[in-house]
Amino acid sequence: MLGIRLIEELGKAGIKILLILHRHGRMTVTGILRRGIGHTSFYRALEVLKSYELVKEERIGNARVIMLTELGREIAEGLKTLDQKIVVKSRVQP
């Protein structure tokens, strides 16, 4: 099952990166790290995200800028929808 394997490989940091980029658009590595992801977790997750072609990276001057690919945007939208459903469901159930 590719979906479960992907989630396991991404881990919390990878999912957080996808959601951060979905919310804020392209960001520098520093900008993403400032949102509470540790360096080691970030770089491991970034490699996984790039290997699945969910993000791409470009250099603008000295800055490394990370952005979602179309597939990455679709995955992030799915994660956001899932999160919203879980929040709503948890509010309904006592």
C-alpha positions as CSV (number, residue, x, y, z in Angstrom):
1,M,0.0,0.0,0.0
2,L,1.8,3.1,-1.3
3,G,-0.4,5.5,0.8
4,I,0.6,4.0,4.2
5,R,4.2,3.6,3.2
6,L,4.3,7.2,2.1
7,I,2.9,8.5,5.3
8,E,5.3,6.3,7.3
9,E,8.2,7.6,5.3
10,L,7.1,11.2,5.6
11,G,6.5,11.1,9.3
12,K,5.3,14.1,11.3
13,A,7.9,16.4,9.8
14,G,7.0,15.6,6.2
15,I,3.3,16.1,6.8
16,K,4.0,19.3,8.6
17,I,6.1,20.6,5.7
18,L,3.4,19.8,3.2
19,L,0.8,21.6,5.2
20,I,3.1,24.6,5.8
21,L,3.8,25.0,2.1
22,H,0.1,24.5,1.3
23,R,-0.8,27.3,3.6
24,H,2.1,29.7,2.9
25,G,3.2,28.8,-0.7
26,R,6.8,28.7,-1.5
27,M,9.2,29.3,1.4
28,T,12.8,29.3,2.2
29,V,14.3,26.5,4.2
30,T,14.9,28.9,7.0
31,G,11.3,30.0,6.9
32,I,10.1,26.4,7.2
33,L,12.5,25.6,10.0
34,R,11.2,28.6,12.0
35,R,7.9,26.9,12.2
36,G,9.1,24.3,14.6
37,I,10.7,21.5,12.7
38,G,14.1,20.3,13.8
39,H,16.9,20.4,11.3
40,T,17.5,16.6,11.1
41,S,13.8,15.8,10.8
42,F,13.4,18.6,8.2
43,Y,16.2,17.4,5.9
44,R,15.2,13.7,6.2
45,A,11.6,14.6,5.3
46,L,12.7,16.9,2.5
47,E,14.6,14.1,0.8
48,V,11.5,11.9,1.0
49,L,9.3,14.7,-0.3
50,K,11.6,15.2,-3.2
51,S,11.9,11.5,-4.0
52,Y,8.1,11.3,-4.3
53,E,8.2,14.5,-6.4
54,L,5.9,16.3,-3.9
55,V,8.2,19.3,-3.6
56,K,10.8,21.0,-5.7
57,E,13.6,23.2,-4.7
58,E,15.2,26.2,-6.4
59,R,17.9,28.7,-5.5
60,I,17.1,32.3,-5.5
61,G,20.4,34.1,-4.7
62,N,21.8,32.3,-1.6
63,A,18.3,31.1,-0.5
64,R,17.0,27.6,-1.0
65,V,13.3,27.9,-1.8
66,I,11.0,25.0,-1.4
67,M,7.6,24.7,-3.2
68,L,4.9,22.1,-3.7
69,T,4.6,20.4,-7.0
70,E,1.1,19.8,-8.4
71,L,1.1,16.3,-6.9
72,G,2.3,17.7,-3.6
73,R,-0.5,20.3,-3.6
74,E,-3.1,17.5,-4.2
75,I,-1.6,15.4,-1.3
76,A,-1.6,18.5,1.0
77,E,-5.2,19.3,0.2
78,G,-6.2,15.7,1.0
79,L,-4.3,15.9,4.3
80,K,-6.0,19.2,5.1
81,T,-9.4,17.8,4.3
82,L,-8.8,14.7,6.4
83,D,-7.6,16.9,9.3
84,Q,-10.8,19.0,9.1
85,K,-13.0,15.9,9.1
86,I,-11.2,14.5,12.2
87,V,-11.6,17.8,14.0
88,V,-15.3,18.0,13.2
89,K,-15.9,14.4,14.1
90,S,-14.1,14.8,17.4
91,R,-16.4,17.8,18.3
92,V,-19.5,15.8,17.5
93,Q,-18.7,12.7,19.6
94,P,-18.7,13.1,23.4
